[in-house]
Amino acid sequence: MSEDTIEAPAGARDVAGLELKPALEAILMVVDEPATEEHLAKILERPKRQVADALRELADEYTVQGRGFELRLVAGGWRFYTRPEYAAAVEGFVLDGQQARLTQAALETLAVVAYRQPVSRSRVSAVRGVNCDGVMRTLLQRGLIQEAGTEPETGAILYTTTNYFLERMGLRGLDELPELAPFLPEAEAIEAETQEGVPSFDPDAPDTDDGPATNMPETTTTDY
């Protein structure tokens, strides 16, 4: 076949001539992670502002129409989500009554990483007062946290949350995390007690080197 006879697939021709909103809907129906306005604008050969306006108009239209799904800006991109009020119906269909949830320990560990990131395993263990190595591995496997370099002073691996974490939490960015103080009034005390060189988690414990052993095993000070 000569070069002159090669034709582009029908779906790849005249992308800029497609009606914008239906084209956006078609793309967003197949994405497996939030799509950014920049990427959508590039694919559809439209100005970013035009794409951004169309996305917000679609989101408003779905809300006004009372649809069972919504278009949300999450983790820096746009994606379809079912509305919370229909969660029971979706869970019944997809999960058939069985839910795979994070354990309380995993949720607590994830919260420490989210609010203290970048943070090492030993620091997470210090905040919780127990060894968190196994839970950290679980969060890594689920894609909720990721390695983010090393601590200059100790060489310990540092961890941060991922875009998948933001997506699952329905957040646009970490600045949308709720204030910690209302849920943890003793946050300042915990912060003071988990600084380098502080051996005890009890604010009233004597500041001595030969006092009683802390309630955290030594293995929590090691990163793997």
C-alpha positions in Angstrom: 0.0 0.0 0.0 1.5 3.3 -1.0 1.8 6.2 1.4 -0.8 8.2 -0.5 -3.5 5.6 0.2 -3.0 5.5 4.0 -6.0 7.1 5.7 -6.4 8.0 9.4 -9.1 6.1 11.3 -12.5 7.6 11.0 -12.6 8.5 14.7 -9.3 10.4 14.4 -10.4 12.8 11.7 -11.7 16.3 12.3 -11.6 16.1 16.1 -11.8 19.8 16.3 -15.1 19.7 14.4 -16.9 17.5 17.0 -19.5 19.0 19.3 -17.5 19.7 22.5 -19.8 18.5 25.3 -20.7 15.1 23.8 -17.0 14.6 22.9 -16.0 15.3 26.5 -18.7 12.9 27.8 -17.5 10.2 25.4 -13.9 10.5 26.7 -14.8 10.8 30.4 -16.9 7.6 30.1 -13.7 5.5 29.5 -11.1 7.2 31.6 -9.7 5.2 34.5 -8.4 8.2 36.4 -9.3 11.9 36.5 -8.6 13.7 33.2 -7.0 17.1 33.3 -8.3 20.1 31.4 -5.0 20.4 29.6 -5.1 16.8 28.4 -8.7 17.1 27.3 -8.0 20.3 25.5 -5.0 18.8 23.6 -7.0 15.7 22.6 -10.0 17.7 21.4 -7.9 20.5 19.8 -9.7 23.2 21.7 -8.6 26.1 24.0 -8.2 25.0 27.6 -10.6 27.8 28.8 -13.3 26.5 26.4 -12.9 23.0 27.7 -12.9 24.1 31.3 -16.1 26.1 30.8 -17.8 23.2 29.0 -16.9 20.8 31.9 -18.4 23.1 34.5 -21.5 23.5 32.4 -21.9 19.8 32.1 -21.4 19.4 35.9 -24.1 22.0 36.5 -26.5 20.4 34.0 -26.2 17.0 35.7 -27.0 18.5 39.1 -30.0 20.4 37.8 -31.3 17.3 36.0 -30.9 15.3 39.2 -28.9 12.6 37.4 -27.6 9.6 39.3 -24.1 10.5 38.5 -22.1 13.7 38.7 -19.0 15.2 37.1 -16.4 16.3 39.7 -13.0 17.9 39.7 -10.9 15.6 41.9 -7.1 15.2 42.2 -6.5 17.8 39.5 -8.8 16.2 36.9 -12.4 15.5 35.9 -14.2 12.2 36.2 -17.7 10.8 36.5 -18.9 9.6 40.0 -22.1 8.2 41.2 -24.0 10.5 43.6 -23.6 9.7 47.3 -27.4 9.4 47.8 -27.4 6.4 45.5 -24.4 4.6 47.1 -26.6 1.9 48.6 -27.8 0.9 45.1 -24.3 0.9 43.7 -22.9 -1.1 46.5 -25.7 -3.7 46.3 -25.0 -4.2 42.6 -21.1 -4.1 42.6 -20.3 -5.5 45.9 -23.3 -7.8 46.4 -23.3 -6.9 50.1 -19.6 -7.5 50.7 -17.3 -4.5 51.3 -13.6 -4.4 51.4 -12.7 -1.6 53.8 -9.4 -0.4 55.4 -8.9 -1.5 58.9 -9.0 1.1 61.7 -5.2 0.7 62.0 -4.8 1.4 58.2 -7.1 4.4 58.4 -5.1 5.9 61.4 -1.8 5.2 59.6 -3.1 6.8 56.4 -4.2 9.9 58.3 -0.8 10.3 59.9 0.9 10.1 56.4 -1.7 12.5 55.0 -1.1 15.2 57.7 2.6 14.7 58.3 3.9 14.0 54.8 6.6 13.5 53.7 7.1 11.2 56.7 9.2 8.1 57.4 7.8 4.8 58.7 9.5 5.3 62.1 7.9 8.7 62.5 4.5 7.2 61.7 5.1 4.5 64.2 6.1 7.1 66.8 2.9 9.0 66.3 0.7 5.9 66.6 2.8 4.3 69.3 2.9 0.9 67.5 4.9 -0.7 64.7 3.3 0.3 61.4 5.5 -1.5 58.9 2.9 -4.0 57.9 0.1 -1.4 57.6 2.4 0.8 55.5 3.1 -2.1 53.1 -0.7 -2.6 52.7 -1.2 1.1 51.9 1.6 1.0 49.4 0.1 -2.1 47.7 -3.3 -0.3 47.5 -1.7 2.7 45.9 -2.7 5.1 48.6 0.8 6.1 49.6 4.1 6.2 47.7 7.8 6.5 48.3 9.1 10.1 48.0 12.8 10.2 48.5 14.8 9.8 51.6 15.4 11.9 54.8 18.7 13.7 54.5 19.7 13.2 58.1 18.9 9.5 58.5 18.5 8.1 55.0 15.1 6.8 56.0 12.5 6.4 53.1 9.9 9.1 53.1 6.3 8.6 52.1 3.5 10.8 50.8 -0.1 10.2 49.7 -0.9 9.6 46.0 -3.3 11.1 43.5 -5.3 7.9 44.0 -5.7 8.8 47.6 -7.1 12.2 46.6 -9.4 10.6 44.1 -10.7 8.1 46.7 -11.2 10.9 49.3 -12.9 13.2 46.8 -10.3 15.9 47.3 -8.9 18.4 44.7 -5.7 18.7 46.7 -4.2 18.2 50.1 -5.3 21.8 51.1 -8.8 20.4 51.2 -8.0 18.0 54.1 -10.1 19.0 57.1 -8.5 20.8 59.9 -6.9 18.4 62.3 -7.5 20.3 65.6 -11.3 19.6 65.9 -10.7 15.9 65.7 -7.4 15.7 67.7 -7.3 18.4 70.4 -4.0 17.0 71.7 -2.3 17.4 68.4 0.3 19.9 69.8 1.2 17.5 72.6 1.7 14.7 70.1 3.8 16.9 67.9 6.0 17.8 70.8 6.4 14.2 72.0 7.3 12.8 68.6 10.2 15.1 67.9 13.7 13.6 67.6 15.2 12.6 71.0 11.9 12.3 73.0 11.6 8.7 74.3 8.2 8.8 75.8 4.6 9.4 74.6 3.3 10.3 78.0 3.3 14.1 78.5 3.7 13.7 82.2 6.6 11.2 82.0 9.9 12.3 83.6 12.5 13.5 81.1 15.2 11.0 81.9 17.2 8.5 79.9 16.9 5.7 82.5 13.1 5.9 83.0 10.7 3.1 82.2 10.6 1.7 78.7 8.3 3.3 76.2 5.3 1.5 74.8 6.8 1.4 71.3 9.1 -1.5 70.3 12.5 -0.6 69.0 11.7 -2.1 65.6 9.5 0.9 64.9 12.6 3.1 64.6 13.8 1.2 61.5 12.8 1.7 57.9 12.8 -1.2 55.5 
